Amino acid sequence: MSAISAADVNKLRKSTGAGMMDCKKALVEAEGDFDKAIEILRKKGQKVAANRADRESSEGAAIAVVNGDATKGVLISLNCETDFVAKNDSFVAMANDFAQLALDASSLEDLLSKTYGSITVSEKLTEQTGVIGEKIEIGAFELLEAPFVGSYIHAGNKIATLVGLSAKADQADVIARDVAMQAAAMNPVALNEEGVDQSIIDKEIEIAKDQLRQEGKPEEMLDNIAKGKLKRFFKDNTLVNQDFIKDSKLSVDQYVKSADKNLSVTAFKRVALG
């Protein structure tokens, strides 16, 4: 123990994020060899990861970032098991680091293979699983490209959204952020009617018909009334048709067009945790 200096332990701690005692034990086992000590800590992480592979990791940090010219954005979630870990500053900082790397990744697999410090993102996740003692993984990866992309992260990093606009119009940053906030708050199922999955439409029609039957409506009237209810569903659950949360007299599409009549929302992405 005496051969291992406090400076060596601190250096290993800063490099790996592991606790002081874990770093000291790893250096003792490695007989002072720094690289070997890192490998010992990494193997510990692999063991912990294997033991916790079946755990649920529904907490974490959802992060949205946009590139310099606002034409590409990415959403990721760095997942963990408990809210206590999710709120840790170093955990959120690591999630932001991974999100920045994700801007240049084409897929989750590509992101996991990217270099983070002296190791890959995948290896860092395993390492941090050992350090923290919880299952740590990237749970979501979403890319969005458009003429203008805006983002929003809800307080606490539980919800993150991206919104694409058809052009880089005046006040595009404000408009995109407002719409991204709308998507975070109202959780639309699709951008517009055309984007709603047919299985959802079929389910809503059946629900409407069942309700109408219970109300005693004649069978021959059900289709027409159900179609009316479906229109209401589209209004409430598709982003561009929803009432704008900052001015309910406008739909989201009307709000966007109030800034520029030719402007439209082209896409959105949303990730939520907890």
N, C-alpha and C positions, 0 to 999 in steps of 0.2 A: 504493500500500500504506500509506503513512504517514497518509493521510486517514482510515483506518479504525482506530478506537480498540479497545483490548482490551476495554473495557466493552461496546462494540457487538457484538463477536464473542461474548463470554460471554453476552450477552442472547439472541442468536440460537441459541447452543448450548443454552441452557436451554429455549428455546421449542420447538426441533425435535428435540433429542437428537443432532443431527449432530456430527461431529468438529470440532475447533477449526479445522483447516486448510480443511475443506470450507466451514465458515461464513465464514471469512475470504475465501476465493475467491469465494463467492457475493455477499458484500457488496461486494467490489471490482468484480465484474461488474455489480452493481446500482448502482454508484456511490453506495453508502451508503444506498440506499433499503431499509428493513427489510422491507416487505411484498413488494417485488420480489425480495429475496434469498430469502425464504421460498418464493416461487413458483419460483425457479431450483432450489432444493433439491428441491421437490416434483416438478418435471419430471425431475430426475435420478432420483428414485425411480420415476417412471413408466417411464423408459428401462430401468432395472435390472429392474423387474418384468416388462416385456415380454421381456427377454433370458432371464429365469429362469422363465418361465411353465410350461415343461415339466419343471422340476426337481421331485424328490420332496421333500415337506415332512412327513416322518413323525416328526420330533422336535418338542418344544415343551412347553407347560405345560397340564395339564388342571385346570380350576378348577370347584369346586362352591360355590354360595352360596345362602342361604335368606333369605327376607324376614323382617321383624321379628316377625310373629306366627306364623311357621313353617307357613304354609299354601301356600307356593309356593317352589319351588327351580328353579335353572337350572344346567346343565352347559355349559361351553364348552371348547374346546381352541384355544389360540393356537399355530399350527404354524409351525415353521421347519425349516431343513435339517440343522442340526447340534446335538448335545447341548451343545456349548460355549455357543452362543447361548441355548439353552433354560434353562441354569442361571444366566444373568445376572440379577442382582437387578432391574434396570430392566425387563427383558423380563417377568419374573414379575409385577412390579408393574403393568405395562400389561395383562397378562392378567386380573389381579384387577379392574382398572378396567373393562375390557370386560364382565366377568361381572356387575359391579354394574349397569351399563347394561342388560345383557341381562334383568335381572329385570323391567324395564318394557317389554320387547320381545315382540312376538307371533310373530316369526319371525327367521331369520337375516337376511333382506333388511331387515327393520325395524331390527335391531341395526346393520347396516352404514350405515344412513341416519341414525343418531342422532348428535348433536353431541358431539364430544370435544374440549374446549378451544375453539378457533376454527374447527375443521374437522370433517368427519364421520369416523366410525370407518373407513369405506372409504378415505378420503383419508389417514388416519393410517397405515393398513396400507401404502399405497403409499409414503408418506413414509419409514416405517421400513425398508421394503425397500431404499430408496436409502441410508439411514443405515447399516444393518447389512450390506448387500450379499448378503443371502439372501432367498429367497422367504418372505414372511410372510403368513399367511392364517388366518382362523378356519375350522378344519376340522370342528368339531362344535358343534351347538347343540341342546340338549334341555331341554324344560320339563316340570315335574311339579307338579301341584296335588293336595292331599289335606287332610283334617282336620288332619294333622300331617306335616310333611316334615323329615327329617333328612339330614345329608350326611357324607361322609368323603372326605378327600384323602390318598392314600398318599404317603409320604415321597418327595420328589423331583418331585412333581406329575406323575407318569406315569399315574396312575389316579385318577379321581374318580367318586364314585357319589352317587346320591340314592335315598332310600327313603320311600315314603308309607305312613302308618298310618291305620287306619280311625277313630281318635279321638285326642284329646289326653289320653291317660291319664297316671296317675302314672308318673314316670320315663320318659316318652315320648322325651325327648331321648337318654337312655342306650340305650334299646331300639332306637330308629331308627339311632343311630350304630353299635351292634353289628351290626345287620342290614346296614347300608351297608358296613361293614368286611367282612362275609361276602361280599357281592356283589363287592367289589373283589378279594378273595382267591380266590374260587372260580369266578368268571366263569360264572354260570348262563346257560342259553340262554333261559330264560323264568321268569316268576313261579311258574307251576304247570303241571300237565299240559295244561289247556285253552289255555294260551298258547303251546304248542310248535307251530311251523309244521308243517303236514301233510307238507311235503317232507322235513323232518328226520325225522319219524316213519317215513315210507316208506323213507328211506335206512337208518335204524337197523334196521328189520325185515329189509331185504335183507342188510345186513352180518351180522346174527345168523344168518339162514338159510344164508348162504355158509359161515360158520364151522361150523355144525352139519353141513352136507353134508360138509365136509372131515373132520369127526370121525366120519363114517359113520352119522349118525343117519338113520332111515327118513324118507322124504319126508312120509308122513302125520303124522308127529309134529312137523314143523318149525313149523307155525303156532302150536301151543300153547306150545312151548318158546320161540319167538321173542317171544311176548307176555309171557312171564315175564321175559325179558331186557329187554324194553321197559320194564317196571315198574321194573327196576333202573336203567335209563337215566334215567327220570323222577326217581327218588330222588336220583341223583347230580348231575343237571343242572338241576333246577328249584329255585328259591331256597327256597320254603317247605318243601320236602321234604328238602333237604340236611341232613346232620348239622351241627349248630351247632358252629362252630370252637372256641368256648370251653367246650363241654361236649358231647362226641360222643354222650352218652346221650340227648340231646334232638335233635329236628329243629328247624329254625328256627321253624316254626309252633308247636311245643310250647314253645319258649323264650318266644316272644311271649305265648302264652296263660298261661304261668306267672306273668306279671305282671298280666294281666287276661284272664279267660276269654273276654271278648267282643271282645278286640282282635285285629286281623289286619293283615297286610301287604297293601296294595292295589296297589302298583306299585313298580318300581324302574327307574333309568336308570344306565348305566355307560359311561364313556368311557376308553379306554386309548391310550397313545402309545408309540412306540418299538418 
